[in-house]
Amino acid sequence: MTATGEGRVPTSVTLRPMSATEFQEWQARSIRSYADDLAKATGRPREVEQDRARQQFAELLPAGMGTDGTWILLIVDEAGVKVGTVWVGPHPERAGVAFLYDLEIVHERRGLGIGRAAMMAVESLVKEAGGTEIGLSVFGFNEPARRLYDSLGYRVVSTLMTKTIESKLPGE
């Protein structure tokens, strides 16, 4: 086992608030990552999805990390090492339901149980706040996340599918 805890499954993690600087760094990184995922999922240019991601973040976080009903937290392992981030806020369509907007585990620590431990901590946080349900959305290509959520008892409510149709000019 190394000093970073590689090679072992954590028994627990702690969720802690971000500083203002950590929030700014997280937001910039998350917008880029979300835009990359949107582009991969939709086939649209990354630049288009970058604008879409910025707009969605602005709508969902009008007061930044001080947005009502929203937690944007660092995930810290037992050794005190930052191993990821999580963003939970109000469900976009269902009043009184929490929604997991983002769960990110540092790349080199994925597959070690940190995501599972973080989700259990999120469930406790939501429950302590009086919540009884958590919704989330996951990209179809993200098989590891889909397996995690399925193993934690999340169920598929709907599946949105799209197909890009190449337009042809008259005479082609």
TORPAKOL-239337 format. One line per field, with one value per residue: residue number from 0; residue in three letters; x, y, z of N, C-alpha, C, O in turn. Coordinates in nm, 4 decimals. Atoms other than C-alpha are relative to their C-alpha. Layout:
TORPAKOL-239337
num c(NUM,...)
residu c(Ala,...)
n_px c(X,...)
n_py c(Y,...)
n_pz c(Z,...)
ca_px c(X,...)
ca_py c(Y,...)
ca_pz c(Z,...)
c_px c(X,...)
c_py c(Y,...)
c_pz c(Z,...)
o_px c(X,...)
o_py c(Y,...)
o_pz c(Z,...)
This chain:
TORPAKOL-239337
num c(0,1,2,3,4,5,6,7,8,9,10,11,12,13,14,15,16,17,18,19,20,21,22,23,24,25,26,27,28,29,30,31,32,33,34,35,36,37,38,39,40,41,42,43,44,45,46,47,48,49,50,51,52,53,54,55,56,57,58,59,60,61,62,63,64,65,66,67,68,69,70,71,72,73,74,75,76,77,78,79,80,81,82,83,84,85,86,87,88,89,90,91,92,93,94,95,96,97,98,99,100,101,102,103,104,105,106,107,108,109,110,111,112,113,114,115,116,117,118,119,120,121,122,123,124,125,126,127,128,129,130,131,132,133,134,135,136,137,138,139,140,141,142,143,144,145,146,147,148,149,150,151,152,153,154,155,156,157,158,159,160,161,162,163,164,165,166,167,168,169,170,171)
residu c(Met,Thr,Ala,Thr,Gly,Glu,Gly,Arg,Val,Pro,Thr,Ser,Val,Thr,Leu,Arg,Pro,Met,Ser,Ala,Thr,Glu,Phe,Gln,Glu,Trp,Gln,Ala,Arg,Ser,Ile,Arg,Ser,Tyr,Ala,Asp,Asp,Leu,Ala,Lys,Ala,Thr,Gly,Arg,Pro,Arg,Glu,Val,Glu,Gln,Asp,Arg,Ala,Arg,Gln,Gln,Phe,Ala,Glu,Leu,Leu,Pro,Ala,Gly,Met,Gly,Thr,Asp,Gly,Thr,Trp,Ile,Leu,Leu,Ile,Val,Asp,Glu,Ala,Gly,Val,Lys,Val,Gly,Thr,Val,Trp,Val,Gly,Pro,His,Pro,Glu,Arg,Ala,Gly,Val,Ala,Phe,Leu,Tyr,Asp,Leu,Glu,Ile,Val,His,Glu,Arg,Arg,Gly,Leu,Gly,Ile,Gly,Arg,Ala,Ala,Met,Met,Ala,Val,Glu,Ser,Leu,Val,Lys,Glu,Ala,Gly,Gly,Thr,Glu,Ile,Gly,Leu,Ser,Val,Phe,Gly,Phe,Asn,Glu,Pro,Ala,Arg,Arg,Leu,Tyr,Asp,Ser,Leu,Gly,Tyr,Arg,Val,Val,Ser,Thr,Leu,Met,Thr,Lys,Thr,Ile,Glu,Ser,Lys,Leu,Pro,Gly,Glu)
n_px c(0.0855,-0.0779,0.0470,0.1274,0.1057,0.0287,0.0019,0.0913,0.1352,0.0262,0.1203,0.0828,-0.0542,0.0611,0.0357,-0.0225,0.0207,-0.1144,-0.0316,0.0360,-0.0983,0.0276,0.1224,-0.0306,-0.0754,0.0938,0.0970,-0.0661,-0.0302,0.1255,0.0603,-0.0769,0.0272,0.1380,0.0035,-0.0601,0.0960,0.1111,-0.0464,-0.0133,0.1335,0.0863,-0.0682,-0.0113,-0.1325,-0.0284,0.0203,0.1439,0.0349,-0.0620,0.0961,0.1160,-0.0397,-0.0092,0.1364,0.0659,-0.0586,0.0497,0.1412,0.0129,-0.0758,0.0049,-0.0766,-0.1219,0.0090,0.1000,0.1336,0.0868,0.0285,-0.1048,-0.1263,-0.1127,-0.0884,-0.1164,-0.0005,-0.1299,-0.0120,-0.0350,-0.1307,0.0119,-0.0354,0.1130,0.0102,0.1080,0.0968,0.1393,0.0935,0.1383,0.0884,0.1413,0.0347,0.0439,0.1412,0.0822,-0.0197,-0.0242,-0.0862,-0.1392,-0.0508,-0.1449,-0.0411,-0.1353,-0.0861,-0.1273,-0.1070,-0.1264,-0.0182,-0.0841,0.0649,0.1258,0.0056,-0.0438,0.1100,0.0197,0.1292,0.1029,-0.0035,0.0493,0.1449,0.0604,-0.0077,0.1004,0.1308,0.0129,0.0149,0.1350,0.0932,-0.0093,0.0651,0.1436,0.0320,0.0361,-0.0286,-0.1068,0.0012,-0.1249,-0.0044,-0.1326,-0.0171,0.0087,-0.1320,-0.0720,0.0338,-0.0354,0.0959,0.1289,-0.0101,0.0003,0.1340,0.0851,-0.0345,0.0471,0.1456,0.0658,0.0701,0.0180,0.1354,0.0226,-0.1206,0.0077,-0.0888,0.0014,-0.0768,-0.0298,0.0328,-0.0785,0.0857,-0.0501,0.0444,0.0753,-0.0809,-0.1074)
n_py c(-0.1189,-0.1228,-0.1087,-0.0523,0.0961,0.0800,0.1428,0.0434,-0.0525,-0.0788,0.0365,-0.1198,-0.1275,-0.1173,-0.1066,-0.1291,-0.1149,-0.0558,-0.1413,-0.0763,0.0315,0.1359,-0.0052,-0.0564,0.1014,0.1086,-0.0421,-0.0067,0.1384,0.0727,-0.0473,0.0627,0.1441,0.0188,-0.0301,0.1151,0.1100,-0.0347,0.0153,0.1438,0.0602,-0.0549,-0.0123,-0.1418,-0.0560,-0.0308,-0.1430,-0.0176,0.0583,-0.0841,-0.1080,0.0613,0.0338,-0.1266,-0.0490,0.0847,-0.0279,-0.1306,0.0157,0.0867,-0.0559,-0.1455,-0.0619,0.0783,0.1045,-0.0423,0.0234,0.0677,0.1418,0.0602,0.0364,0.0262,0.0464,0.0827,0.1339,0.0180,0.1364,0.0130,-0.0608,-0.1440,-0.0329,-0.0330,0.1051,-0.0268,-0.1057,0.0361,-0.1126,0.0408,-0.1161,0.0304,0.0666,-0.1032,0.0119,0.0545,-0.0722,0.0807,0.1143,-0.0368,0.0455,0.0090,-0.0606,0.0386,0.0768,0.0161,0.0590,-0.0186,0.1128,0.1069,0.0640,0.0628,0.1452,0.0431,-0.0088,-0.1371,-0.0469,0.0645,-0.0630,-0.1379,0.0055,0.0315,-0.1241,-0.0902,0.0467,-0.0423,-0.1455,-0.0317,0.0484,-0.0920,-0.1250,0.0259,0.0553,0.1416,0.0537,-0.0637,0.0305,-0.0276,0.0300,0.0516,0.0189,0.1398,0.0581,0.0083,0.1306,0.0149,-0.0735,0.0699,0.1183,-0.0463,-0.0436,0.1189,0.0797,-0.0735,0.0044,-0.0978,0.0662,-0.0803,-0.0529,-0.0166,-0.0001,-0.0949,0.0416,-0.0890,0.0405,-0.1115,0.0269,-0.0848,-0.0662,0.0046,-0.1100,0.0476,0.0459,0.0905)
n_pz c(0.0000,0.0070,-0.0867,0.0498,-0.0257,0.1185,-0.0197,-0.1053,0.0100,-0.1196,-0.0736,-0.0093,0.0464,-0.0610,0.0921,-0.0647,0.0891,0.0722,-0.0163,0.1201,0.1039,0.0444,0.0790,0.1319,0.0741,0.0296,0.1004,0.1310,0.0386,0.0215,0.1245,0.1094,0.0000,0.0432,0.1434,0.0674,-0.0051,0.0888,0.1382,0.0247,0.0032,0.1046,0.1280,0.0374,-0.0290,-0.1392,-0.0231,-0.0180,-0.1299,-0.1037,-0.0245,-0.0654,-0.1370,-0.0754,-0.0209,-0.0991,-0.1310,-0.0433,-0.0386,-0.1167,-0.1116,0.0149,-0.1086,-0.0172,-0.1008,-0.0972,0.0535,-0.0966,0.0151,0.0808,-0.0629,0.0888,-0.1060,0.0268,-0.0562,-0.0634,-0.0505,-0.1415,-0.0233,0.0186,0.1382,0.0876,0.1003,0.0935,-0.0285,0.0204,0.0072,-0.0204,-0.0125,0.0219,0.1258,0.0938,0.0363,-0.1078,-0.1256,-0.1187,0.0305,0.0257,0.1288,0.0102,0.1265,0.0381,-0.0896,0.0699,-0.0795,0.0717,0.0912,-0.0537,-0.1151,0.0433,-0.0106,-0.1329,-0.0947,-0.0477,0.0503,-0.0820,-0.1323,0.0152,0.0193,-0.1302,-0.0777,0.0578,-0.0463,-0.1406,0.0005,0.0476,-0.1025,-0.1139,0.0398,0.0136,0.1318,0.0056,0.1330,0.0781,0.1423,0.0693,0.1420,0.0339,0.1436,0.0398,0.0220,-0.1266,-0.0576,-0.1415,-0.0834,0.0078,-0.0865,-0.1395,-0.0398,-0.0012,-0.1181,-0.1176,-0.0036,0.0866,0.1091,0.1207,0.0102,0.1430,0.0810,0.1101,0.1074,0.1159,0.1170,0.0879,0.1393,0.0899,0.0983,0.1387,0.0840,0.1174,0.1123,-0.0427)
ca_px c(0.0000,0.1373,0.0972,-0.1936,-0.3827,-0.3619,-0.4503,-0.7028,-1.0769,-1.1701,-1.4151,-1.5332,-1.4843,-1.5610,-1.7427,-1.6247,-1.7114,-1.4800,-1.2997,-1.3776,-1.0569,-1.1326,-1.4814,-1.3460,-1.0995,-1.3704,-1.6182,-1.3719,-1.2609,-1.6196,-1.7469,-1.4653,-1.5289,-1.9056,-1.8564,-1.6265,-1.8876,-2.1677,-1.9624,-1.8845,-2.2491,-2.4034,-2.1401,-2.1655,-1.8523,-1.6884,-1.7050,-2.0851,-2.1088,-1.8701,-2.1190,-2.4061,-2.2183,-2.1403,-2.5057,-2.6302,-2.3854,-2.4947,-2.8622,-2.8102,-2.5655,-2.6884,-2.5197,-2.2209,-2.1441,-2.3918,-2.6884,-2.9772,-3.0206,-2.6908,-2.3844,-2.0593,-1.8124,-1.4692,-1.4422,-1.1595,-1.0295,-0.9323,-0.5794,-0.7133,-0.6289,-0.8671,-0.9923,-1.2858,-1.5781,-1.9547,-2.2343,-2.5853,-2.8715,-3.2435,-3.3913,-3.4507,-3.8084,-3.9269,-3.9653,-3.8283,-3.6047,-3.2255,-3.0285,-2.6705,-2.5291,-2.1708,-1.9528,-1.5895,-1.3201,-0.9560,-0.8524,-0.5817,-0.8199,-1.1127,-1.2234,-1.1194,-1.4621,-1.4353,-1.7358,-1.9454,-1.8329,-1.9028,-2.2523,-2.3270,-2.2090,-2.4309,-2.7291,-2.6640,-2.6310,-2.9589,-3.1366,-3.0110,-3.1479,-3.4917,-3.4693,-3.6142,-3.4995,-3.1986,-3.2167,-2.9279,-2.8480,-2.5625,-2.4278,-2.4972,-2.1281,-2.0291,-2.0538,-1.8565,-2.0918,-2.3977,-2.2753,-2.2102,-2.5540,-2.7236,-2.5380,-2.6517,-3.0179,-3.0810,-3.3291,-3.3635,-3.6686,-3.6335,-3.3832,-3.3291,-3.1837,-3.0866,-2.9558,-2.7848,-2.9263,-2.6872,-2.8609,-2.8260,-2.8443,-3.0939,-2.9463,-2.7091)
ca_py c(0.0000,0.3413,0.6661,0.7596,0.4478,0.2856,-0.0805,-0.0817,-0.0290,0.2550,0.1799,0.5385,0.8834,1.2274,1.4976,1.8487,2.1925,2.3504,2.6757,2.9554,2.8784,2.5055,2.5854,2.8037,2.5326,2.2641,2.4658,2.5333,2.1680,2.0372,2.2558,2.1274,1.7659,1.7966,1.9575,1.6691,1.4153,1.6011,1.6107,1.2395,1.1547,1.3804,1.3931,1.7732,1.9895,2.0377,2.4169,2.4000,2.1771,2.4026,2.6889,2.4589,2.3402,2.6977,2.7941,2.4957,2.5620,2.9267,2.8249,2.5543,2.7517,3.1127,3.1886,2.9644,2.7361,2.9380,2.8279,2.7221,2.3496,2.2703,2.0865,2.1022,1.9012,1.7469,1.3742,1.2997,0.9513,0.8175,0.9554,1.3067,1.2934,1.4655,1.1871,1.3477,1.5871,1.5623,1.8048,1.7475,1.9930,2.0181,1.7913,1.9958,1.8696,1.7268,1.9474,1.8015,1.5459,1.5676,1.5271,1.4115,1.6438,1.5277,1.2660,1.2713,1.0455,1.1228,0.8958,0.7019,0.6154,0.4863,0.1280,0.1180,0.1691,0.5438,0.6201,0.3704,0.5177,0.8699,0.7732,0.6223,0.9478,1.1468,0.9309,1.0026,1.3749,1.3871,1.1805,1.4076,1.7049,1.5384,1.4003,1.0660,1.0267,1.1001,1.1197,1.1230,1.1063,0.9080,0.9056,0.5804,0.5303,0.5507,0.1805,0.1959,0.4607,0.2737,-0.0438,0.1500,0.3122,-0.0158,-0.1959,0.0755,0.0195,0.3035,0.2110,0.3302,0.5551,0.6418,0.6151,0.9027,0.7995,1.0093,0.9538,1.2128,1.2182,1.3461,1.6061,1.5762,1.8599,1.8333,1.6337,1.4243)
ca_pz c(0.0000,-0.0905,0.0997,-0.1255,-0.0282,-0.3721,-0.3793,-0.0996,-0.0818,0.1518,0.4271,0.4372,0.2970,0.4308,0.2393,0.3151,0.1776,-0.0777,-0.0278,-0.2748,-0.4644,-0.4744,-0.6029,-0.8859,-0.9867,-0.9650,-1.1704,-1.4537,-1.4591,-1.4369,-1.7181,-1.9424,-1.8412,-1.8881,-2.2306,-2.3294,-2.2178,-2.3974,-2.7185,-2.6888,-2.6253,-2.8888,-3.1608,-3.1664,-3.1646,-2.8266,-2.8651,-2.8971,-2.5926,-2.3979,-2.4390,-2.3408,-2.0306,-1.9208,-1.9621,-1.7618,-1.4782,-1.4668,-1.4505,-1.1875,-0.9724,-0.9862,-0.6505,-0.7096,-0.4194,-0.2113,-0.4243,-0.1999,-0.1451,-0.3136,-0.1853,-0.3769,-0.1747,-0.1774,-0.1200,0.1230,0.2037,0.5477,0.5083,0.4424,0.0714,-0.1714,-0.3975,-0.5750,-0.5791,-0.5626,-0.6536,-0.5219,-0.5573,-0.6084,-0.8745,-1.1922,-1.2324,-0.8999,-0.5936,-0.2733,-0.4483,-0.4470,-0.7692,-0.8154,-1.0809,-1.0665,-0.9022,-1.0008,-0.8586,-0.9426,-1.2265,-1.0450,-0.7576,-0.9659,-0.9182,-0.5518,-0.3930,-0.3421,-0.5636,-0.3676,-0.0341,-0.1624,-0.2771,0.0648,0.2262,-0.0136,0.0776,0.4479,0.3772,0.1850,0.4495,0.7301,0.5343,0.5241,0.1719,0.0769,-0.2838,-0.5046,-0.8820,-1.1253,-1.4924,-1.6421,-1.9950,-2.1781,-2.2568,-1.8880,-1.8063,-1.4779,-1.3388,-1.4614,-1.2867,-0.9642,-0.9567,-1.0445,-0.7631,-0.5199,-0.6068,-0.8514,-1.1215,-1.4791,-1.5074,-1.8748,-2.1549,-2.3954,-2.7293,-3.0291,-3.3794,-3.5956,-3.9492,-4.2097,-4.4226,-4.7973,-5.0391,-5.3278,-5.6139,-5.4005)
c_px c(0.0890,-0.0594,-0.1331,-0.1139,-0.0327,0.0010,-0.0894,-0.1355,-0.0282,-0.1266,-0.0915,0.0724,-0.0720,-0.0318,0.0212,-0.0194,0.1312,0.0249,-0.0425,0.0948,-0.0230,-0.1251,0.0285,0.0745,-0.0917,-0.0937,0.0624,0.0278,-0.1277,-0.0707,0.0719,-0.0334,-0.1410,-0.0132,0.0600,-0.0978,-0.1197,0.0390,0.0120,-0.1371,-0.0826,0.0627,0.0113,0.1391,0.0155,-0.0263,-0.1476,-0.0400,0.0626,-0.0939,-0.1229,0.0309,0.0080,-0.1393,-0.0710,0.0557,-0.0515,-0.1450,-0.0145,0.0701,0.0006,0.0772,0.1275,-0.0172,-0.0960,-0.1429,-0.0807,-0.0197,0.1061,0.1235,0.1016,0.1168,0.1211,-0.0214,0.1418,0.0069,0.0448,0.1334,-0.0035,0.0344,-0.1268,-0.0030,-0.1143,-0.0876,-0.1403,-0.0845,-0.1413,-0.0837,-0.1441,-0.0215,-0.0540,-0.1491,-0.0914,0.0329,0.0206,0.0883,0.1405,0.0443,0.1519,0.0404,0.1367,0.0649,0.1267,0.1027,0.1292,0.0342,0.0769,-0.0611,-0.1338,0.0094,0.0409,-0.1100,-0.0284,-0.1339,-0.1144,-0.0065,-0.0542,-0.1513,-0.0725,0.0016,-0.1021,-0.1392,-0.0239,-0.0239,-0.1417,-0.1040,-0.0013,-0.0691,-0.1503,-0.0410,-0.0292,0.0326,0.1115,-0.0154,0.1377,-0.0164,0.1415,0.0061,0.0017,0.1352,0.0770,-0.0377,0.0420,-0.0983,-0.1353,0.0005,-0.0039,-0.1411,-0.0968,0.0254,-0.0459,-0.1521,-0.0710,-0.0648,-0.0130,-0.1464,-0.0367,0.1344,-0.0235,0.1017,-0.0116,0.0798,0.0193,-0.0269,0.0793,-0.0928,0.0670,-0.0566,-0.0777,0.0953,0.1126,-0.0449)
c_py c(0.1237,0.1045,0.0569,-0.0980,-0.0865,-0.1475,-0.0463,0.0656,0.0795,-0.0476,0.1204,0.1178,0.1090,0.0987,0.1309,0.1135,0.0439,0.1425,0.0708,-0.0315,-0.1399,-0.0045,0.0540,-0.1012,-0.1155,0.0394,0.0038,-0.1408,-0.0771,0.0434,-0.0630,-0.1490,-0.0297,0.0270,-0.1152,-0.1172,0.0264,-0.0210,-0.1480,-0.0644,0.0443,0.0018,0.1437,0.0519,0.0388,0.1466,0.0319,-0.0491,0.0772,0.1159,-0.0524,-0.0313,0.1262,0.0528,-0.0822,0.0242,0.1333,-0.0081,-0.0782,0.0550,0.1525,0.0749,-0.0792,-0.1065,0.0365,-0.0181,-0.0834,-0.1468,-0.0779,-0.0288,-0.0271,-0.0277,-0.0746,-0.1358,-0.0243,-0.1413,-0.0008,0.0645,0.1519,0.0475,0.0288,-0.1017,0.0228,0.1142,-0.0533,0.1271,-0.0558,0.1253,-0.0417,-0.0669,0.1057,-0.0028,-0.0418,0.0688,-0.0987,-0.1215,0.0527,-0.0569,0.0036,0.0540,-0.0483,-0.0786,-0.0263,-0.0539,0.0186,-0.1297,-0.1163,-0.0723,-0.0652,-0.1518,-0.0538,0.0107,0.1397,0.0561,-0.0571,0.0650,0.1424,0.0014,-0.0333,0.1246,0.1018,-0.0407,0.0420,0.1499,0.0403,-0.0428,0.0932,0.1323,-0.0190,-0.0568,-0.1479,-0.0640,0.0804,-0.0451,0.0280,-0.0336,-0.0475,-0.0205,-0.1495,-0.0667,-0.0226,-0.1275,-0.0149,0.0719,-0.0698,-0.1240,0.0404,0.0345,-0.1180,-0.0819,0.0662,0.0082,0.1075,-0.0754,0.0961,0.0414,0.0210,-0.0037,0.0941,-0.0436,0.0994,-0.0632,0.1235,-0.0443,0.0979,0.0627,-0.0068,0.1180,-0.0559,-0.0412,-0.0928,-0.1434)
c_pz c(0.0000,0.0930,-0.0468,0.0196,-0.1203,0.0362,0.1134,-0.0199,0.1267,0.0700,0.0135,-0.0639,0.0775,-0.1105,0.0733,-0.0992,-0.0662,0.0456,-0.1284,-0.1150,-0.0550,-0.0864,-0.1400,-0.0864,-0.0419,-0.1128,-0.1392,-0.0526,-0.0343,-0.1268,-0.1198,-0.0121,-0.0500,-0.1498,-0.0803,-0.0056,-0.0911,-0.1461,-0.0368,-0.0158,-0.1192,-0.1380,-0.0485,0.0357,0.1467,0.0317,0.0247,0.1380,0.1157,0.0349,0.0741,0.1472,0.0865,0.0349,0.1074,0.1403,0.0538,0.0468,0.1294,0.1240,-0.0065,0.1090,0.0272,0.1059,0.1124,-0.0480,0.0990,-0.0331,-0.0741,0.0848,-0.1096,0.0940,-0.0534,0.0651,0.0505,0.0560,0.1461,0.0353,-0.0164,-0.1395,-0.0795,-0.1135,-0.0986,0.0439,-0.0256,0.0030,0.0079,0.0188,-0.0170,-0.1361,-0.0963,-0.0319,0.1146,0.1324,0.1147,-0.0222,-0.0287,-0.1342,0.0033,-0.1370,-0.0448,0.1126,-0.0777,0.0983,-0.0796,-0.0732,0.0635,0.1200,-0.0366,0.0131,0.1356,0.1058,0.0517,-0.0466,0.0817,0.1383,-0.0063,-0.0164,0.1302,0.0888,-0.0508,0.0466,0.1451,0.0096,-0.0388,0.1041,0.1213,-0.0292,-0.0208,-0.1342,0.0053,-0.1347,-0.0648,-0.1441,-0.0577,-0.1464,-0.0299,-0.1509,-0.0317,-0.0170,0.1299,0.0753,0.1456,0.0932,-0.0007,0.0889,0.1477,0.0443,0.0052,0.1261,0.1292,0.0068,-0.0803,-0.1149,-0.1186,-0.0068,-0.1457,-0.0702,-0.1169,-0.1046,-0.1152,-0.1140,-0.0860,-0.1445,-0.0855,-0.1017,-0.1373,-0.0745,-0.1184,-0.1128,0.0408,-0.0018)
o_px c(0.1846,-0.1642,-0.2075,-0.2287,-0.1329,0.0799,-0.0917,-0.1452,-0.0145,-0.2224,-0.2118,0.1938,-0.1758,0.0462,-0.0286,0.0066,0.2401,-0.0662,-0.0754,0.0515,-0.0182,-0.1303,-0.0193,0.0447,-0.0854,-0.1143,0.0023,0.0014,-0.1299,-0.1284,0.0076,-0.0557,-0.1613,-0.0829,0.0073,-0.1120,-0.1668,-0.0378,-0.0263,-0.1563,-0.1588,-0.0084,0.0628,0.2076,-0.0785,-0.0738,-0.1805,-0.1159,0.0081,-0.1122,-0.1726,-0.0519,-0.0411,-0.1639,-0.1366,-0.0206,-0.0835,-0.1822,-0.0971,0.0350,0.1070,0.1229,0.1793,-0.1210,-0.1232,-0.2357,-0.0339,-0.0386,0.0815,0.1659,0.0787,0.1673,0.1177,-0.0810,0.2385,-0.0867,0.0632,0.1556,0.0990,0.0478,-0.2238,0.0938,-0.1374,-0.0601,-0.1594,-0.0589,-0.1839,-0.0453,-0.1756,0.0447,-0.1312,-0.2031,-0.2134,0.1405,-0.0460,0.1123,0.1577,-0.0124,0.2119,0.0172,0.1638,0.0540,0.1233,0.1271,0.1308,0.0141,0.0349,-0.0065,-0.2054,0.1170,0.0550,-0.0836,-0.1173,-0.2028,-0.2089,-0.1149,-0.1253,-0.2192,-0.1808,-0.0946,-0.1627,-0.2198,-0.1338,-0.1066,-0.2031,-0.2000,-0.1081,-0.1195,-0.2202,-0.1599,0.0192,0.0093,0.1228,-0.0257,0.2187,-0.1115,0.2383,-0.0891,0.0580,0.1472,0.1820,-0.1074,-0.0359,-0.1356,-0.2006,-0.0980,-0.0694,-0.1876,-0.1814,-0.0695,-0.0625,-0.2068,-0.1932,-0.0122,-0.0197,-0.2360,-0.1495,0.2392,-0.1183,0.2197,-0.1186,0.1616,-0.0763,0.0259,0.0657,-0.1687,0.1889,-0.1720,-0.0511,0.1921,0.1852,0.0329)
o_py c(0.1311,0.0825,0.1144,-0.0671,-0.1578,-0.1913,-0.1654,0.1738,0.0260,-0.0911,0.1054,0.1162,0.0856,0.1155,0.1494,0.0982,0.0250,0.2122,0.0054,-0.0427,-0.1606,-0.0781,-0.0029,-0.1166,-0.1630,-0.0380,-0.0457,-0.1703,-0.1531,-0.0395,-0.1082,-0.1999,-0.1221,-0.0464,-0.1512,-0.1821,-0.0639,-0.0775,-0.1884,-0.1496,-0.0346,0.0045,0.1688,-0.0066,0.0864,0.1783,0.1149,0.0168,0.0785,0.1477,0.0117,-0.0065,0.1273,0.0970,-0.0260,0.0299,0.1441,0.0562,-0.0433,0.0194,0.2133,0.1870,-0.0795,-0.1723,-0.0457,0.0305,-0.1863,-0.1833,-0.1900,0.0541,-0.1095,0.0619,-0.1328,-0.1452,-0.0142,-0.1865,0.1049,0.1025,0.2183,0.1676,-0.0467,-0.1152,-0.0598,0.1825,-0.1498,0.2190,-0.1327,0.2163,-0.1606,-0.0331,0.1920,0.0959,-0.0313,0.0483,-0.2019,-0.1978,0.1520,-0.1547,0.1044,-0.0109,-0.0591,-0.0432,-0.0906,0.0053,-0.0031,-0.2396,-0.2316,-0.1730,-0.1137,-0.2105,-0.1750,-0.0094,0.1586,0.1232,0.0144,0.0970,0.1864,0.0857,0.0193,0.1504,0.1735,0.0447,0.0854,0.1949,0.1245,0.0296,0.1265,0.1976,0.0751,-0.0768,-0.2195,-0.1833,0.2014,-0.1646,0.0969,-0.1011,0.0056,-0.0691,-0.2295,-0.1870,-0.0868,-0.1233,-0.0690,0.0184,-0.0798,-0.1519,-0.0258,-0.0147,-0.1253,-0.1281,-0.0010,0.0682,0.1193,-0.1768,0.2179,-0.0428,-0.0070,0.0141,0.0765,-0.0605,0.1548,-0.1527,0.1960,-0.1456,0.2196,-0.0078,0.0046,0.1566,-0.1678,0.0287,-0.1417,-0.2329)
o_pz c(0.0772,0.1537,0.0326,-0.0122,-0.1186,0.1199,0.1446,-0.0778,0.2367,0.0061,0.0351,-0.0844,0.1394,-0.2042,0.1843,-0.2186,-0.0120,0.0903,-0.2274,-0.2296,-0.1763,-0.1849,-0.2382,-0.2049,-0.1552,-0.2062,-0.2346,-0.1692,-0.1310,-0.1971,-0.2146,-0.1219,-0.1288,-0.2199,-0.1856,-0.1092,-0.1602,-0.2240,-0.1466,-0.1026,-0.1750,-0.2385,-0.1575,0.1196,0.2103,0.1407,0.1094,0.2091,0.2261,0.1524,0.1667,0.2348,0.1994,0.1471,0.1952,0.2368,0.1722,0.1449,0.2138,0.2365,-0.0182,0.0862,0.1389,0.1128,0.1998,0.0166,0.1478,-0.1490,-0.1187,0.1653,-0.1982,0.1618,-0.1618,0.1724,-0.0250,0.1219,0.2065,0.1503,-0.0014,-0.1630,-0.0727,-0.1884,-0.1870,0.1425,-0.0996,0.0808,-0.0783,0.0923,-0.0190,-0.2342,-0.0545,-0.0820,0.1020,0.1886,0.1227,0.0714,-0.0993,-0.1829,0.0408,-0.2390,-0.1643,0.2299,-0.1826,0.2034,-0.2007,-0.0215,0.0530,0.1651,0.0510,0.0017,0.1517,0.2244,0.1347,0.0302,0.1150,0.1870,0.0840,0.0422,0.1559,0.1611,0.0289,0.0837,0.1798,0.0889,0.0268,0.1301,0.1728,0.0622,-0.0583,-0.1591,0.0930,-0.1539,-0.0454,-0.1718,0.0044,-0.1858,0.0246,-0.2120,0.0430,0.0061,0.1282,0.1767,0.2241,0.1976,0.1032,0.1573,0.2283,0.1472,0.0943,0.1895,0.2310,0.0994,-0.0721,-0.1609,-0.1017,-0.0019,-0.1863,-0.0081,-0.1934,-0.0739,-0.1403,-0.0929,-0.1134,-0.1904,-0.0730,-0.1682,-0.1505,-0.0561,-0.1622,-0.1424,-0.0456,0.0312)
